[in-house]
Amino acid sequence: MVMKSKLIKAILELEQLLEVGENHEDSYQKFFEQNEIVFTVLGYKNFLAFTKASGNKLPKDESSGLQPEPDFIVQREDNGLFEIFEIKTPVSKNLVIDKNPYREKFTSEVQSYISQTTTYEKYFTRNPTNRQKIKK
């Protein structure tokens, strides 16, 4: 019963953010940090915030100098794998430029999201030590 009431509380809080059209990522970051039940419902057994306010930081990659700042690193319940949980605000945005009907392309904002995931990929695949540090 406690889990159900936590979930209802989280749903109502998220609904309030969406109703007012909240467009600040830090508001959603706080929402997820304060509503652990959301991670549980999504199938994660552990989560850790990596924002400036949390004080948690990924170690700087020795070879590339990269030090990404994901919103969360989460661990899946079903297989124990770690994932990056990145928050983007849900306020409606134009994500595709479609002036030419034969050649749609992403907006610069979407391109920046793709670049961000590429940075994470480089950080974790090019240096296995980084994966081991996070696992610990």
C-alpha positions as MATLAB code, in Angstrom:
seq = 'MVMKSKLIKAILELEQLLEVGENHEDSYQKFFEQNEIVFTVLGYKNFLAFTKASGNKLPKDESSGLQPEPDFIVQREDNGLFEIFEIKTPVSKNLVIDKNPYREKFTSEVQSYISQTTTYEKYFTRNPTNRQKIKK';
ca = [
       0.000    0.000    0.000;
       2.907    2.362    0.726;
       4.247    1.828   -2.782;
       0.867    2.653   -4.313;
       0.558    5.913   -2.368;
       4.118    6.926   -3.344;
       3.294    6.251   -6.982;
       0.065    8.276   -6.818;
       1.966   11.159   -5.190;
       4.627   11.028   -7.924;
       2.025   10.970  -10.697;
       0.259   13.994   -9.232;
       3.535   15.920   -8.899;
       4.524   15.131  -12.471;
       1.069   16.110  -13.678;
       1.473   19.505  -11.973;
       4.814   20.096  -13.714;
       3.292   19.231  -17.068;
       0.148   21.308  -16.545;
       2.123   24.493  -15.930;
       4.391   23.733  -18.893;
       7.521   23.588  -16.748;
      10.500   23.856  -19.084;
      13.436   23.804  -16.649;
      15.342   20.552  -16.560;
      16.329   21.042  -12.915;
      12.640   20.875  -11.887;
      12.356   17.421  -13.444;
      15.715   16.435  -11.965;
      14.393   17.270   -8.486;
      11.182   15.404   -9.256;
      13.068   12.203  -10.059;
      15.416   12.595   -7.097;
      12.454   13.015   -4.722;
      10.327   10.255   -6.274;
      12.441    7.123   -6.170;
       9.300    5.106   -6.888;
       9.473    6.208  -10.534;
      12.793    4.419  -10.982;
      11.368    1.311   -9.313;
       8.329    1.298  -11.610;
      10.608    1.737  -14.633;
      12.533   -1.399  -13.606;
      15.614    0.074  -11.973;
      16.982   -1.160   -8.663;
      19.573    1.562   -8.090;
      19.968    5.143   -9.209;
      22.466    7.891   -8.550;
      22.195   11.540   -9.574;
      25.214   13.187  -11.204;
      24.245   16.835  -11.163;
      26.350   19.641   -9.757;
      23.972   19.871   -6.774;
      24.343   16.146   -6.001;
      28.082   16.412   -5.545;
      28.573   13.203   -7.563;
      30.893   13.369  -10.543;
      32.121   10.888  -13.067;
      35.886   10.520  -12.922;
      37.762   12.455  -15.580;
      38.901   10.180  -18.398;
      42.681   10.121  -18.299;
      43.205    9.722  -22.034;
      40.567   12.061  -23.484;
      39.955   14.493  -20.635;
      36.195   13.855  -20.931;
      34.104   14.197  -17.792;
      30.446   13.862  -18.811;
      27.628   14.987  -16.521;
      24.663   12.635  -16.946;
      21.509   13.348  -14.975;
      21.432    9.849  -13.483;
      23.131    6.516  -13.796;
      20.654    3.738  -13.112;
      20.957   -0.017  -12.720;
      18.370   -2.309  -14.269;
      16.570   -4.761  -12.043;
      16.322   -7.537  -14.654;
      19.937   -7.864  -15.769;
      21.987   -5.576  -13.517;
      23.231   -3.445  -16.421;
      23.872    0.243  -15.883;
      22.255    2.872  -18.083;
      22.421    6.612  -18.432;
      19.101    8.244  -17.579;
      19.111   11.641  -19.232;
      16.271   14.123  -18.734;
      14.935   16.377  -21.441;
      11.973   18.643  -20.825;
       8.692   17.480  -22.353;
       7.537   20.889  -23.517;
       6.665   20.686  -27.205;
       9.528   21.642  -29.469;
      10.128   21.515  -33.169;
      12.577   18.636  -33.445;
      12.750   18.231  -37.203;
      13.261   20.817  -39.923;
      11.137   19.800  -42.852;
      11.363   22.663  -45.345;
      12.419   20.205  -48.020;
       9.910   17.312  -48.099;
      12.591   15.004  -49.504;
      15.227   15.767  -46.915;
      14.142   16.213  -43.295;
      16.850   16.968  -40.796;
      17.081   17.358  -37.054;
      17.176   20.783  -35.422;
      20.377   21.912  -33.752;
      18.820   21.050  -30.375;
      18.335   17.411  -31.367;
      21.848   17.384  -32.843;
      23.161   18.485  -29.424;
      21.303   15.565  -27.755;
      22.888   13.154  -30.230;
      26.302   14.675  -29.541;
      25.732   14.260  -25.808;
      25.040   10.526  -26.183;
      28.118   10.171  -28.377;
      30.198   11.739  -25.601;
      28.831    9.190  -23.128;
      29.525    6.363  -25.544;
      33.134    7.466  -26.008;
      33.636    7.865  -22.277;
      32.460    4.341  -21.440;
      33.608    2.314  -24.464;
      37.042    3.742  -25.146;
      38.240    3.308  -21.585;
      36.960    0.207  -19.726;
      38.419    1.641  -16.511;
      35.632    4.241  -16.522;
      33.002    1.465  -16.541;
      34.715   -0.259  -13.627;
      34.847    2.966  -11.580;
      31.109    3.496  -12.043;
      30.332   -0.103  -11.160;
      32.127    0.339   -7.829;
];
